[in-house]
Amino acid sequence: MPEKLSEVLDFMQSRRSRPAKILTGPVPEHSEIEQLLQMAARSPDHKKLEPWRFIVLEKPAMPRLAELAVQTAIKLGKPPENIARRPDCKKPSHLVCFAWRRLARCRRCGTAGNC
């Protein structure tokens, strides 16, 4: 087995998820984020070749994101106790990345997704 592949496999086998509240800086550099997203876009998708899209929000955008979430919850009629910020969310994230795929319209019925 090539040495680099062995290193990657060793890393993946020892990787552990961490609770978000213990994650701290430094935040990855823009070039590092770009490289990670390029690799993520190449992840296997069973030959569907999905057109993945990514949005990266950094710390200055977090208050606006929180406000939009509150406005959306109000529009959806959520009760006030469900809208209030959780006590463990006092420190905003440094970085958030959204990933999604664009759903093609069904030629038969016109809806997004698979029929």
CNS distance restraints for C-alpha pairs under 8 A (distance, minus, plus):
assign (resid   1 and name CA) (resid   5 and name CA) 6.86 0.50 0.50
assign (resid   1 and name CA) (resid   6 and name CA) 6.59 0.50 0.50
assign (resid   2 and name CA) (resid   6 and name CA) 6.35 0.50 0.50
assign (resid   3 and name CA) (resid   7 and name CA) 6.30 0.50 0.50
assign (resid   4 and name CA) (resid   8 and name CA) 6.30 0.50 0.50
assign (resid   5 and name CA) (resid   9 and name CA) 6.15 0.50 0.50
assign (resid   6 and name CA) (resid  10 and name CA) 6.06 0.50 0.50
assign (resid   7 and name CA) (resid  11 and name CA) 6.16 0.50 0.50
assign (resid   8 and name CA) (resid  12 and name CA) 6.18 0.50 0.50
assign (resid   9 and name CA) (resid  13 and name CA) 6.10 0.50 0.50
assign (resid  10 and name CA) (resid  14 and name CA) 6.28 0.50 0.50
assign (resid  11 and name CA) (resid  15 and name CA) 5.97 0.50 0.50
assign (resid  18 and name CA) (resid  22 and name CA) 7.10 0.50 0.50
assign (resid  18 and name CA) (resid  23 and name CA) 7.23 0.50 0.50
assign (resid  19 and name CA) (resid  23 and name CA) 7.04 0.50 0.50
assign (resid  21 and name CA) (resid  88 and name CA) 7.96 0.50 0.50
assign (resid  25 and name CA) (resid  94 and name CA) 7.60 0.50 0.50
assign (resid  27 and name CA) (resid  94 and name CA) 6.73 0.50 0.50
assign (resid  27 and name CA) (resid  95 and name CA) 7.20 0.50 0.50
assign (resid  28 and name CA) (resid  32 and name CA) 5.87 0.50 0.50
assign (resid  28 and name CA) (resid  33 and name CA) 6.21 0.50 0.50
assign (resid  29 and name CA) (resid  33 and name CA) 6.31 0.50 0.50
assign (resid  30 and name CA) (resid  34 and name CA) 6.11 0.50 0.50
assign (resid  31 and name CA) (resid  35 and name CA) 6.21 0.50 0.50
assign (resid  32 and name CA) (resid  36 and name CA) 6.20 0.50 0.50
assign (resid  33 and name CA) (resid  37 and name CA) 6.14 0.50 0.50
assign (resid  34 and name CA) (resid  38 and name CA) 6.15 0.50 0.50
assign (resid  35 and name CA) (resid  39 and name CA) 6.32 0.50 0.50
assign (resid  36 and name CA) (resid  40 and name CA) 6.12 0.50 0.50
assign (resid  37 and name CA) (resid  41 and name CA) 6.05 0.50 0.50
assign (resid  37 and name CA) (resid  54 and name CA) 7.56 0.50 0.50
assign (resid  38 and name CA) (resid  42 and name CA) 6.61 0.50 0.50
assign (resid  39 and name CA) (resid  43 and name CA) 6.71 0.50 0.50
assign (resid  41 and name CA) (resid  52 and name CA) 6.23 0.50 0.50
assign (resid  45 and name CA) (resid  49 and name CA) 6.37 0.50 0.50
assign (resid  45 and name CA) (resid  50 and name CA) 7.00 0.50 0.50
assign (resid  50 and name CA) (resid 101 and name CA) 6.37 0.50 0.50
assign (resid  50 and name CA) (resid 102 and name CA) 7.68 0.50 0.50
assign (resid  51 and name CA) (resid 101 and name CA) 5.73 0.50 0.50
assign (resid  51 and name CA) (resid 102 and name CA) 6.37 0.50 0.50
assign (resid  52 and name CA) (resid  99 and name CA) 6.75 0.50 0.50
assign (resid  52 and name CA) (resid 100 and name CA) 5.67 0.50 0.50
assign (resid  52 and name CA) (resid 101 and name CA) 4.53 0.50 0.50
assign (resid  52 and name CA) (resid 102 and name CA) 6.93 0.50 0.50
assign (resid  53 and name CA) (resid  99 and name CA) 5.68 0.50 0.50
assign (resid  53 and name CA) (resid 100 and name CA) 5.49 0.50 0.50
assign (resid  53 and name CA) (resid 101 and name CA) 6.00 0.50 0.50
assign (resid  53 and name CA) (resid 102 and name CA) 7.60 0.50 0.50
assign (resid  54 and name CA) (resid  97 and name CA) 6.82 0.50 0.50
assign (resid  54 and name CA) (resid  98 and name CA) 5.53 0.50 0.50
assign (resid  54 and name CA) (resid  99 and name CA) 4.62 0.50 0.50
assign (resid  54 and name CA) (resid 100 and name CA) 6.75 0.50 0.50
assign (resid  55 and name CA) (resid  97 and name CA) 5.67 0.50 0.50
assign (resid  55 and name CA) (resid  98 and name CA) 5.14 0.50 0.50
assign (resid  55 and name CA) (resid  99 and name CA) 6.71 0.50 0.50
assign (resid  56 and name CA) (resid  95 and name CA) 7.10 0.50 0.50
assign (resid  56 and name CA) (resid  96 and name CA) 5.79 0.50 0.50
assign (resid  56 and name CA) (resid  97 and name CA) 4.45 0.50 0.50
assign (resid  56 and name CA) (resid  98 and name CA) 6.45 0.50 0.50
assign (resid  57 and name CA) (resid  61 and name CA) 6.04 0.50 0.50
assign (resid  57 and name CA) (resid  62 and name CA) 7.30 0.50 0.50
assign (resid  57 and name CA) (resid  95 and name CA) 5.77 0.50 0.50
assign (resid  57 and name CA) (resid  96 and name CA) 5.17 0.50 0.50
assign (resid  57 and name CA) (resid  97 and name CA) 6.30 0.50 0.50
assign (resid  58 and name CA) (resid  62 and name CA) 6.95 0.50 0.50
assign (resid  58 and name CA) (resid  93 and name CA) 7.97 0.50 0.50
assign (resid  58 and name CA) (resid  94 and name CA) 5.74 0.50 0.50
assign (resid  58 and name CA) (resid  95 and name CA) 4.57 0.50 0.50
assign (resid  58 and name CA) (resid  96 and name CA) 6.50 0.50 0.50
assign (resid  59 and name CA) (resid  92 and name CA) 7.14 0.50 0.50
assign (resid  59 and name CA) (resid  93 and name CA) 6.26 0.50 0.50
assign (resid  59 and name CA) (resid  94 and name CA) 4.53 0.50 0.50
assign (resid  59 and name CA) (resid  95 and name CA) 5.92 0.50 0.50
assign (resid  61 and name CA) (resid  65 and name CA) 6.33 0.50 0.50
assign (resid  62 and name CA) (resid  66 and name CA) 6.13 0.50 0.50
assign (resid  62 and name CA) (resid  92 and name CA) 6.59 0.50 0.50
assign (resid  62 and name CA) (resid  93 and name CA) 7.23 0.50 0.50
assign (resid  63 and name CA) (resid  67 and name CA) 6.22 0.50 0.50
assign (resid  63 and name CA) (resid  92 and name CA) 7.96 0.50 0.50
assign (resid  64 and name CA) (resid  68 and name CA) 6.18 0.50 0.50
assign (resid  65 and name CA) (resid  69 and name CA) 6.22 0.50 0.50
assign (resid  66 and name CA) (resid  70 and name CA) 6.35 0.50 0.50
assign (resid  67 and name CA) (resid  71 and name CA) 6.21 0.50 0.50
assign (resid  68 and name CA) (resid  72 and name CA) 6.04 0.50 0.50
assign (resid  69 and name CA) (resid  73 and name CA) 6.14 0.50 0.50
assign (resid  70 and name CA) (resid  74 and name CA) 6.23 0.50 0.50
assign (resid  70 and name CA) (resid  83 and name CA) 6.19 0.50 0.50
assign (resid  71 and name CA) (resid  75 and name CA) 6.23 0.50 0.50
assign (resid  72 and name CA) (resid  76 and name CA) 6.15 0.50 0.50
assign (resid  73 and name CA) (resid  77 and name CA) 6.34 0.50 0.50
assign (resid  73 and name CA) (resid  78 and name CA) 5.38 0.50 0.50
assign (resid  73 and name CA) (resid  83 and name CA) 6.52 0.50 0.50
assign (resid  74 and name CA) (resid  78 and name CA) 5.76 0.50 0.50
assign (resid  74 and name CA) (resid  79 and name CA) 7.85 0.50 0.50
assign (resid  74 and name CA) (resid  83 and name CA) 7.73 0.50 0.50
assign (resid  78 and name CA) (resid  82 and name CA) 6.51 0.50 0.50
assign (resid  78 and name CA) (resid  83 and name CA) 6.87 0.50 0.50
assign (resid  79 and name CA) (resid  83 and name CA) 6.66 0.50 0.50
assign (resid  80 and name CA) (resid  84 and name CA) 6.36 0.50 0.50
assign (resid  85 and name CA) (resid  89 and name CA) 6.69 0.50 0.50
assign (resid  86 and name CA) (resid  90 and name CA) 7.73 0.50 0.50
assign (resid 103 and name CA) (resid 112 and name CA) 5.57 0.50 0.50
assign (resid 103 and name CA) (resid 113 and name CA) 5.38 0.50 0.50
assign (resid 104 and name CA) (resid 112 and name CA) 5.72 0.50 0.50
assign (resid 104 and name CA) (resid 113 and name CA) 6.07 0.50 0.50
assign (resid 105 and name CA) (resid 110 and name CA) 5.49 0.50 0.50
assign (resid 105 and name CA) (resid 111 and name CA) 5.41 0.50 0.50
assign (resid 105 and name CA) (resid 112 and name CA) 4.43 0.50 0.50
assign (resid 105 and name CA) (resid 113 and name CA) 6.26 0.50 0.50
assign (resid 106 and name CA) (resid 110 and name CA) 4.84 0.50 0.50
assign (resid 106 and name CA) (resid 111 and name CA) 5.51 0.50 0.50
assign (resid 106 and name CA) (resid 112 and name CA) 6.11 0.50 0.50
assign (resid 106 and name CA) (resid 113 and name CA) 6.50 0.50 0.50
assign (resid 106 and name CA) (resid 114 and name CA) 6.62 0.50 0.50
assign (resid 106 and name CA) (resid 115 and name CA) 7.07 0.50 0.50
assign (resid 109 and name CA) (resid 115 and name CA) 7.93 0.50 0.50
